[in-house]
Amino acid sequence: MSDTLPDTVRPTPDTGDRRGSVVAVSFVVAVLSFAGVFALWRVFVDTLAGQQVENAALQGALYGQTQLWRVAERVLDVVSVGFIAIVLIAAMLIAAVRRRWSLAIQVAVLMIGANLTTRVLKNWIFDRPDIGIEASYGNTLPSGHTTAAASVSVALLLVVPPRVRPWAAVLGAGYTTATGVSTLIGQWHRPSDVVAAVLVVLAWTAIASALVARAPARASTATGQLRLGGDPMAAAATMRAVLAGLVSVGVVAGAASAFALSHTWDNRADLDAKTEQVTAYLGGAAGTLTASCLAFAVMLVLRQAATSRLPRG
């Protein structure tokens, strides 16, 4: 029966290779992301030095908090169980309108998996040892609010048409950063909590991408997947520009974060000083931006690779 398939949808040998490569890369990304979550807990939660550095960032949030909290509170008020449910239903409706029923399953796997994983890790797997650091009110890694914001953003990335994906990634990185930084402003979370949450969502996005890559190719969408919607050259240029922008912002913010936090780490004997606390706080905020931009760049690439695997006719 396969001999009757038109050339545009007949599988070719390298199609399976590409699908296998996407699955393999997705698996590696998921494993590294979960390893990153553990490393963050081990360094910043389970050690005295790590707790000291993050407590300095927590105290640094007090400076200018009155003005910043007016905006941050509104951002955090959006995130709730009801909000997640509404987005989940809306994403599934978009998938239904596009007649992509598998998308609804992928969105459910992503959002339920990421938010449930964060809850399990925070409440039952990780603990925060009491080693004499003030503001030690139990384990808060990963951040539930940041997980919710990032998973909602990725759900949008999954269901929108290919030509819109780059802009969905930019919006997602921005919203995730805003939510993560808002939790820092309100002293709800420490920087490692926020970065860990982004990594949890990245891991589950990689798992969802692997599921997409393993799904049978649909003949009705072959042309759309190859063209990425509209002019293929324009779409490719947009993709490159967005990826370059996300990576560039992430790298610059990462360098600033590494400098600030390493400075704080080296000056742990003087963490009561305002300068050190503000430096740690700004370093944590920059780390949030870094994690969001780089994670959404990776997620965009994985999503695009998983859905652009059909052979050219």
C-alpha positions in Angstrom: 0.0 0.0 0.0 2.9 2.3 0.6 3.7 2.2 -3.1 0.5 4.3 -3.7 1.6 7.2 -1.5 2.3 10.4 -3.4 5.9 11.6 -3.4 5.2 14.5 -1.1 4.2 12.3 1.8 6.1 9.1 1.2 8.7 8.5 4.0 12.3 8.7 3.0 15.2 7.1 4.9 16.6 10.3 6.3 13.1 11.3 7.6 13.5 8.6 10.3 17.1 9.7 11.0 15.9 13.3 11.5 13.1 12.2 13.8 15.5 10.1 15.8 17.9 13.0 16.1 15.2 15.3 17.4 14.1 12.7 19.9 17.8 12.2 21.0 18.5 15.9 21.4 15.2 16.4 23.2 16.1 13.6 25.6 19.5 15.2 26.3 17.9 18.6 26.9 15.5 17.1 29.4 18.2 15.2 31.3 20.5 18.3 31.4 17.6 20.5 32.6 16.7 18.2 35.4 20.4 17.9 36.3 20.5 21.7 36.4 17.6 21.8 38.8 19.4 19.5 41.2 22.7 21.4 40.8 20.9 24.7 41.7 19.4 23.1 44.8 22.7 21.5 45.8 24.7 24.7 45.4 22.3 27.5 46.6 20.0 25.7 49.0 22.0 22.8 50.5 25.2 24.8 51.3 25.9 27.7 53.7 27.6 29.8 51.1 24.8 29.4 48.7 22.2 30.4 51.3 24.3 33.4 52.2 24.5 34.6 48.6 20.8 34.2 48.0 19.8 35.7 51.3 21.8 38.8 50.2 19.7 38.9 47.0 16.6 38.5 49.1 17.6 41.5 51.3 18.6 43.5 48.2 15.0 43.4 47.0 14.0 45.7 49.8 15.7 48.7 48.1 13.1 50.3 45.8 10.6 47.6 46.6 7.7 50.1 47.4 7.6 51.5 43.8 8.4 48.2 42.0 5.9 46.2 44.0 3.0 48.2 42.5 3.8 46.6 39.1 5.1 43.3 40.4 1.9 42.6 42.4 -0.2 43.0 39.3 2.0 40.6 37.4 1.8 37.9 40.1 -2.0 38.3 40.6 -2.5 37.0 37.1 -1.0 33.6 38.0 -3.4 31.2 39.7 -4.9 27.8 39.3 -7.8 29.3 37.5 -5.5 31.1 35.1 -3.7 27.9 34.3 -7.0 26.1 33.7 -8.2 28.8 31.4 -5.0 28.8 29.3 -5.1 25.0 29.1 -8.6 25.0 27.8 -7.9 27.8 25.4 -4.8 26.1 24.1 -6.8 22.9 23.6 -9.5 24.9 21.7 -6.9 26.4 19.4 -5.6 22.9 18.7 -9.1 21.7 18.0 -9.8 24.6 15.6 -6.6 23.7 13.8 -7.7 20.0 13.9 -4.4 19.1 15.6 -5.8 16.8 18.3 -2.4 15.6 19.3 -1.5 19.2 20.2 -4.1 19.1 22.9 -2.4 16.1 24.4 1.0 17.7 24.2 -0.2 20.9 25.9 -1.8 18.8 28.7 1.4 16.8 29.1 3.5 19.9 29.3 1.4 22.0 31.7 0.4 19.2 34.0 3.8 17.6 34.0 5.7 20.8 34.6 3.5 22.2 37.4 3.1 18.8 39.1 6.9 18.3 39.0 7.5 21.6 40.6 5.1 20.9 43.3 6.6 17.4 44.0 10.2 18.7 44.0 9.4 21.6 46.2 7.3 19.8 48.8 8.5 16.2 48.9 11.9 15.9 47.2 14.0 18.9 48.1 14.4 20.4 51.6 16.1 23.5 52.9 18.4 22.8 55.8 18.3 25.3 58.7 21.9 26.4 59.0 21.4 29.7 60.7 20.6 31.9 57.7 17.8 34.4 58.4 14.7 34.3 56.3 15.0 30.5 56.1 11.3 29.7 55.9 11.5 26.3 54.2 12.3 25.1 50.7 10.9 27.3 47.9 12.8 25.7 44.9 11.4 25.6 42.2 9.1 28.6 42.0 5.5 27.7 41.4 4.5 31.1 39.9 7.4 31.0 37.5 6.6 27.5 36.4 3.0 28.4 35.8 4.0 31.5 33.7 6.6 29.6 31.7 4.4 26.6 31.0 1.5 28.9 29.9 3.9 30.7 27.6 5.1 27.4 26.1 1.6 26.1 25.6 1.1 29.2 23.4 4.3 28.3 21.6 3.0 24.8 20.9 -0.4 25.6 19.5 0.2 28.7 17.3 0.9 28.4 13.6 4.6 28.0 12.6 5.0 31.6 11.3 3.9 33.0 14.7 6.2 30.8 16.8 9.2 33.1 16.9 7.0 35.9 18.3 5.4 33.6 20.8 8.9 32.7 22.0 9.7 36.4 22.5 6.5 37.0 24.3 7.0 33.9 26.5 10.5 34.9 27.4 9.3 38.4 28.4 6.4 37.2 30.4 8.4 34.5 32.2 11.1 37.1 33.1 8.5 39.5 34.3 6.9 36.9 36.6 10.3 35.6 37.9 11.6 39.1 38.6 8.3 40.0 40.3 8.7 37.1 42.7 12.2 38.4 43.6 10.8 41.9 44.1 8.1 40.6 46.5 10.7 38.4 48.3 8.5 35.4 47.5 11.4 33.6 45.9 15.2 33.5 45.6 17.0 33.6 42.2 17.7 29.8 42.1 14.0 29.1 42.6 13.1 31.0 39.5 15.9 29.6 37.3 15.0 26.1 38.5 11.4 26.6 37.5 12.4 27.6 34.0 14.5 24.5 33.7 11.6 22.3 34.8 9.5 23.8 32.0 12.4 23.4 29.5 12.6 19.7 30.4 8.9 19.1 29.9 9.0 21.0 26.6 11.8 18.8 25.4 9.7 15.7 26.4 6.7 17.2 24.4 9.0 17.9 21.4 10.1 14.2 21.5 6.5 13.2 21.4 5.9 15.4 18.4 8.9 14.0 16.6 7.7 10.4 17.2 4.2 11.1 15.9 3.4 10.0 12.4 3.7 12.6 9.7 0.3 14.1 8.5 0.0 14.5 4.8 -2.4 17.4 5.1 0.1 19.5 6.9 3.2 18.6 4.9 3.3 21.8 2.8 2.5 24.1 5.7 5.3 22.6 7.8 7.8 22.9 5.1 6.9 26.5 4.3 6.5 27.6 8.0 3.6 29.6 6.7 3.8 32.4 4.1 7.1 33.2 2.4 9.6 30.5 3.5 12.6 32.9 3.1 10.9 35.6 5.2 9.9 33.0 7.8 13.5 31.7 8.0 14.9 35.2 8.3 12.4 36.0 11.1 13.4 32.8 12.9 17.1 33.6 12.7 16.6 37.1 13.9 14.5 36.1 16.9 16.9 33.3 17.9 19.9 35.7 17.5 18.1 38.3 19.7 17.1 35.8 22.4 20.6 34.3 22.5 22.3 37.7 22.5 20.2 39.1 25.3 20.6 35.8 27.3 24.4 35.8 26.9 24.8 39.5 27.9 22.5 39.1 30.9 24.3 35.9 31.8 27.7 37.6 31.8 26.3 40.3 34.1 24.7 37.8 36.4 27.8 35.7 36.6 29.9 38.8 37.4 27.5 40.0 40.1 26.9 36.7 41.8 30.6 35.7 41.7 31.4 39.1 43.3 28.8 38.4 46.0 30.2 34.9 46.6 33.7 36.2 47.0 32.6 38.8 49.5 30.4 36.7 51.7 32.0 38.2 54.8 30.5 41.6 54.0 26.9 40.7 52.9 25.3 43.2 55.3 26.5 46.1 53.1 23.8 47.6 50.9 26.2 47.5 47.9 26.6 43.7 48.2 22.9 43.1 48.7 21.9 45.2 45.7 24.6 43.5 43.6 23.3 40.1 44.5 19.7 41.1 43.8 20.5 42.6 40.4 22.6 39.5 39.6 19.6 37.3 40.4 17.3 39.4 38.2 19.8 39.2 35.4 20.0 35.4 35.9 16.2 35.2 35.5 16.5 37.1 32.2 19.3 34.8 31.1 17.4 31.6 31.9 14.2 32.8 30.2 15.8 34.0 27.0 18.1 31.0 26.5 15.4 28.5 27.5 12.9 29.9 25.0 15.5 30.0 22.3 16.1 26.2 22.9 12.4 25.5 23.1 11.7 27.3 19.8 14.5 25.3 18.1 13.2 22.0 19.5 9.6 22.8 18.5 10.6 23.9 15.0 12.8 20.8 14.5 10.1 18.5 15.8 7.4 19.8 13.4 9.6 20.4 10.3 10.8 16.9 9.8 8.8 16.0 6.7 10.8 15.3 3.5 10.5 17.7 0.6 8.6 16.3 -2.4 
